[in-house]
Amino acid sequence: MNKIGFIGLGKLGLECAEAMVSSKNEVHGFDTFARDSDRVIIHQDIKDAVIDKKFIFIAVQTPHDSKYDGSTPSSHLPVKDFNYDTVIDVLHSINEYVVEGQTIVLISTVLPGTCREQFIPIIKKGVNFIYNPYLIAMGTTTWDMLNPEMVIIGSNNVERSVVDDLVEFYDSIMEKKNTRYEIGTLDEAECIKVFYNTFISAKISLVNMIQDVAEKSTNINCDVVANALAKSTQRIMGETYMKPGMGDGGPCHPRDNIALSHLSKKLNLEYDIFGAIMQSREIQAKNIAKKLVTFNLPITILGKSYKPNVDYVDGSYALLIGHYINEISRLKVGYDQNWTTEPCTYLLAHKDKYHDFAFNQGSIVVDPWREFKRNDSIHNETLSQVVYYGYNDN
């Protein structure tokens, strides 16, 4: 029986720790806040999640100030690195109990060079340190962990047998067969994680640029353009995220771009695509807000959370659009329900969700996904107009 330690049982950590439990693995957890689990043995003292544990996973936050989360404009703020204070505090705390031969596995997101420069000097001699960030998301954490696109493992000056032990551990819990392992240095693993997220951010911003061009032109359906590019798989990497619609959101991607903007200045690269991505994201949100206020009706945004089927509003693109509506108009804005009986302009922020919604009589639906049925008998007598944002076919 492997005894595993897991420090940091927050909104992602607890699900990850529970996913590790099996007939071969006993997981002991610790968090500064009270947590409950019927699978993980949760302790009140950090030492009980450290002593005699083969692996000690650390999944604490590396946050920015909340004003950097992407739900309000942030590209104008001074760029800054993540905050590593909690990671450093945890490393100092466990140093009192960890012994030679044990392995610390850090999951938290950091910038390239951070483990080598800030964390390795803290680690007690003879203790192994591995950087192993996860590609997981709110709402699908357990499935993402057990069916990963890849597992990222980084280490410096660690015996290959230690890495092999971690691979064997993951193979024992994975649902997905033939898991792809990307193994490299600490810095390489850090790069893979943050650039993976930023590639997604860049892809969404670029495809939504097509939408803005189409909106300001005539006879351009942005889906025709985007579909052609999405099928060009020799140079554009697959169809995922190649659907113009709402912009990038969530608790990871906006802040990763801020941190990478900081890195570009630190390394004196003399260009900053990451700040430009955040600026384009905000301008795209403002363009949608401008479209909504042209109808001069109260506005209801359906889909307040940052993506469907989750409750989290961290980095919500819907909230960012709401911010700009308030900035450029005096129209009232509500979310996710009929807060007035008057005709409204409804923005369908979430895809494929609201065909059966009870819209107010005389209202307008603006669909940035261009999938809500026009000339539908259910809505013909209720709605005055269905507008496909990104396809100006007037």
Secondary structure, 3 states (H helix, E strand, C coil): CEEEEEECCCCCHHHHHHHHCCCCEEEEEECCCCCCCCCCEEECCHHHHCCCCCEEEECCCCCCCHHHCCCCCCCCCCCCCCCCHHHHHHHHHHCCCCCCCCEEEECCCCCCCHHHHHHHHHCCCCCEEEECCCCCCCCCHHHHHHCCCCEEEECCCCCHHHHHHHHHHHHHHCCCCCCCEEEECHHHHHHHHHHHHHHHHHHHHHHHHHHHHHHCCCCCEHHHHHHHHHCCCCCCCCCCCCCCCCCCCCCCHHHHHHHHHHHHHHCCCCCCHHHHHHHHHHHHHHHHHHHHHCCCCCEEEECCCCCCCCCCCCCCHHHHHHHHHHHHCCCCEEECCCCCCCCCEEEECCCCCCCCCCCCCCEEEEECCCCCCCCCCCCCCCEEEEEECCECCC
